């Protein structure tokens, strides 16, 4: 089980993406419209689209670009946002979500994308794809706008599990480093461990223990460990990857989104204040749009589930077609880079003895460009 | 020890504020300049200013508005940002911070203000002022810009203690409600308990327990309990007070500050992009300044230490004169409202049996305007 699903695909065949058409707030038409946008930019990828065929067929027929590239897999059941994960696990065999994951499980597709219920998708992913050997708690990683040159930082876990012990945090560091290398093209990502201060004596016991575990793996794991990071470093430029437990990470993520939304509202109010400020807004429109584009959450839409045999991208439930296209593109990019295999190799290498290090590192360095 | 320091002050005498002149990043001249700004707006308050007299005397002499209102208390020692709290507790008797707190302890002043080392100030406050009966862990509360009509929400704890059990979270709810009543003039504040979802089955065990404890006190405590809140509610309008442990609260606070700083940078870059956008920026200047004023952290500068015999306001270490003036004003407003006594009464009432409730509520309702 340690090799991931992409091994099954023909050596030079097109990448196949498994897409859940159901479960998003805006319905399957938005998912198909998002696929269509992605298909305009990418001419090779193939899609398996899961959901009620009678509903999906006419939607796909209308998009000429999807002709011959999109196979519909009929699944009548739909997981709703209110469904309890444990209920879906026991009774969800007929759902589009289950079918979407099983295409990755049986090797037909390299990566899965869903807009559905996060808790159900995570539990079902663990059950159907299984955890990577050496991973106790999988994590959800997001890209967060930042002051760094690459424009984004990685943060994980943002809510797969509300608990994480020191060993879990070490795995998050390794998985986050792999994601930053493959998703942000950083040779040697800088990892920070989220805490309430940067002094080494501060914080909870498991954080001090995780601090030492991560520091000890930095050399072998090909990352730089900057030590403890603070909340301000998540959108900052002191590190590229922020490691934390899913409780803290989820609250930080939503606090950041809420703060951006508040400032957006203040900005609109400031420019709607008087006739003169409305004129100024017209003149400033290009600049304001430039700002909006940089903080638009749809640009990098998608939490990535890490630590499973196969990659799953969770798109925001409320995503519009642009957001869906971004999630599909993220999934494609990760599949294309062979991310799943690289990550599995990293985790296996960390679990094995230090002697195994050299051979493994040589493999990943090819991608990193340090050994072409 | 259950009655607070303001009992010692003459019934109608001016309020006395105890100010630590040292420990801020910008030195005592900034503190004195902040006092001067506040003194322009407020003509009655008196100040006890703590620090090296030889350094403070000439600074105060230069400000005519402070003449006759500012008494200097010579203290040679200074607590630096690097000093360990435990070291200050054992060896800090000669410091301006110690002297500042002792003026509240011995009843000479109603409230203390310091820009210094947060950890040292909290530990010293606990040792010199003592915790209120019924409070195990004091908390630091901040005002957070929000979508609510009052413009700000209260959040606590933002870093007094990295742990909080269910009983602590209940006390935070009671203290936060008192702060919102006195600091934001809300009759019946809405309290939310920070968690990773709003469903009652989610989250850590101590949060579910705290949920039930807080719900049971809502009627007697004269607040509304909205249940679990998420990170997005901190700057939102679903509640007025957000209750959490100091680890999570500190990370949320710094994530919010970091996000605001990132968006500010993006905004500047968007308007500096081209000659045309620089012209637009000139025309939009008034609107941009209106925005800046609403998210300016100096407007509501100051974390308030709650749960002690006496009120302590911690100003941001990097505060400029405007920020210092805001912290002093916050301290004055809280002292003026008799906040310390009200909060102590609330905590005592919650600890006592339900029969005691009626008498206590009548007292606070006068201030709330429901029983004039």
Interface residues (C-beta under 8 A of the other chain):
Chain A: X145 X146 X147 X159 X162 X163 X194 X196 X203 X204 X230 X231 X232 X233 X234 X235 X236 X244 X246 X247 X248 X250 X251 X252 X253 X254 X255 X256 X257 X258 X259 X260 X261 X262 X263 X265 X266 X267 X270 X271 X273 X276 X277 X279 X280 X281 X283 X284 X286 X287 X288 X290 X291 X294 X295
Chain B: X145 X146 X147 X159 X162 X163 X194 X196 X203 X204 X230 X231 X232 X233 X234 X235 X236 X244 X246 X247 X248 X250 X251 X252 X253 X254 X255 X256 X257 X258 X259 X260 X261 X262 X263 X265 X266 X267 X270 X271 X273 X276 X277 X279 X280 X281 X283 X284 X286 X287 X288 X290 X291 X294 X295
